Every structure is written in structure tokens, then in C-alpha cells.
């Protein structure tokens, strides 16, 4: 996992016939992606850099025109791809805020000291974000103060109030 990049959204679908794409932002501020002149688009090791020619707010989504994507077929080919930006271009998170990419791979330990596994990913559930923790089994832990205690980024751990059998 390359921690120099932060996933900020994904391309949901083509928008129109001239190569525009509809973008689902992952940040609380959907407009955050509008501040960047270029994006890294792809999955895993398959990444490409695109200049953002134009971008517009479109309700809870955004629509964007990427350089070199000039038709509906080219836009369709990008469907489902993640959009990343350089972490160095982002403001540092506020106190008790974290970039999802910083949480992936952290060891999750409950208050009894039992290791539940590591953070495999995060997902939105509507009400709150969920930590997807994979160990001997999978745990979906709401990322809220009631369940998540200390997040120790330098130590690589997250303390949770979560039973082994939940």
C-alpha cells in the first residue's frame, strides 16, 4: 500500500457523450476534489495520471472532464476506478480525524488485549463509517467514539471496545 496517495473518490459512470464522468467523492466535503488540477485514477498497480480539464458540482456527486477522455466509451472504461491525490497536497487532518489510508493495515486490539485482526478497508454505511477488520473472522466496527478508543498511528494500533464474538 502506497501511503503517498490518498483515495478521495471513485468514478461512478460516464456522464453524457463527450467524455465527462460522474464522480462519487469519499470525503465529507464533496468539493474537496475540485481543488486539484490532476488526479491519479486506477486500481492497485494500474494507475494513470489525468489533468482535470473541468469539474462541476452535481448534487452529492461531481462531474468532471479529464484530459484525453473524449467520448462515452473512454469514460465508461474508467467506471469503478479509484481517484487518488498526493497526500502531500492535502491539509493535515484535524485532531481525532484520520485519512482512511492511514488506518488500513493497523492492528485492532480490544480492551481485553485480544487482537481482532487488522484494518483491511473502510466502508460507508450511511450513519457512520465502518472499519472492516480481518483476522480469524471479519468484524465490522463502527468508527465512532463509543467503540473506537485510542488510535495510535505511530504504534500501528487501534483500541476498540468490541468483543471477540461480536
Buried (B, 14 or more C-beta within 10 A) or exposed (E): EEEEBBBBBBBBBBBEEEBBBBBBBBBEEBEBBBEBEBBBBBEEEEBEEBEBBEBEEBEEBBBBBBEEBEEBEBBBEBEEBBBBBEBEEBEEEEEEEBBBBBBBEBBBBBEEEEBBBBBEEBEEEEEEBBBBBBBEEEBEBBBEEEBBBEBEEEEEBBBBBBEEEE
